[in-house]
Amino acid sequence: MKRVAFILKVKHDKLAEYKEHHKQVWPEMLDALRRTGWHNYSLFLRDDGLLFGYFEAEESFQASLDGMTREEVNQRWQDFMAPYFEGLGGAHADQNMQELEEVFHLD
């Protein structure tokens, strides 16, 4: 497993709605994430909208992203969630995740 971390930015005026939507992620979206190698997936949100994501990938970050691009539900979820993010330039959040380099790990 490869540990993966990424950041995005949620619009400040959309924070409450964003959190509400993640209390009830569509079951078919959860299934797609599991099928495409997203394990132990967590999102953390700061008050200023900085979103930190972490998951463990079976293969790699790119392989997990590529798997999700083949899932129809992902397209619908990305379309639904796009208005909540800053700086996407018309793209989807999953096309703008800034991967972070792991510099330390304590097992």
C-alpha positions in Angstrom: 0.0 0.0 0.0 1.1 3.5 -0.7 0.1 6.3 1.6 -1.2 9.3 -0.3 -2.0 12.8 0.9 -3.4 15.7 -1.1 -4.9 19.2 -0.6 -7.7 21.2 -2.2 -9.5 24.4 -1.2 -13.2 24.6 -0.4 -14.9 27.9 -0.8 -15.4 29.5 2.6 -19.1 30.2 2.1 -19.7 26.6 1.2 -18.0 24.9 4.1 -21.1 23.9 6.0 -22.8 22.5 2.9 -19.6 20.6 1.9 -19.5 18.9 5.3 -23.2 18.0 5.2 -22.8 16.3 1.8 -19.9 14.2 3.2 -22.2 12.9 6.0 -24.1 11.0 3.3 -21.8 10.2 0.5 -23.7 8.2 -2.2 -23.3 4.5 -1.5 -22.4 3.8 -5.2 -19.6 6.4 -4.9 -18.3 4.6 -1.8 -18.4 1.3 -3.6 -16.5 2.9 -6.6 -13.7 4.2 -4.3 -13.3 0.8 -2.7 -13.2 -1.0 -6.1 -10.5 1.4 -7.4 -8.1 1.1 -4.5 -9.0 3.9 -2.1 -8.5 2.4 1.4 -8.5 4.1 4.8 -9.7 7.3 3.1 -10.2 10.4 5.3 -10.8 14.1 4.6 -9.9 16.9 7.1 -11.2 20.4 6.7 -9.7 23.6 8.2 -11.9 26.6 9.0 -10.3 28.6 6.1 -11.3 25.9 3.6 -8.0 24.0 3.3 -9.0 20.4 2.7 -6.4 17.7 3.5 -7.1 14.2 2.1 -5.4 10.9 3.0 -5.8 7.4 1.8 -3.9 4.3 1.2 -3.6 3.2 -2.4 -3.3 -0.4 -3.6 -0.9 0.7 -6.3 -0.4 4.5 -6.6 -2.2 7.8 -6.5 -2.4 8.0 -10.2 -3.7 4.4 -10.6 -6.4 5.2 -8.0 -7.4 8.4 -9.9 -7.4 6.6 -13.2 -9.7 3.9 -11.8 -12.2 6.5 -10.7 -12.2 8.2 -14.1 -13.7 5.0 -15.4 -16.5 5.1 -12.9 -19.7 6.8 -14.1 -20.7 7.7 -10.5 -17.5 9.6 -10.1 -18.4 11.9 -13.0 -21.7 12.7 -11.4 -20.1 13.3 -8.0 -17.4 15.5 -9.4 -20.0 17.6 -11.3 -22.1 17.8 -8.1 -19.1 18.9 -5.9 -17.3 21.2 -8.4 -19.1 24.4 -7.2 -17.7 23.9 -3.7 -14.0 24.3 -4.6 -11.8 27.2 -5.3 -9.3 27.5 -8.2 -10.4 24.5 -10.3 -10.4 26.6 -13.5 -13.5 24.7 -14.8 -12.0 21.2 -14.1 -13.0 18.8 -11.4 -11.5 18.5 -7.9 -10.0 15.1 -8.7 -8.1 16.7 -11.6 -6.6 19.3 -9.2 -5.6 17.4 -6.2 -2.1 18.5 -5.2 -0.3 15.4 -4.0 1.9 16.0 -1.0 5.3 14.4 -0.5 5.6 12.1 2.5 8.7 13.2 4.5 8.2 11.1 7.7 6.2 8.1 8.9 6.1 6.5 12.3 4.6 3.0 12.2 
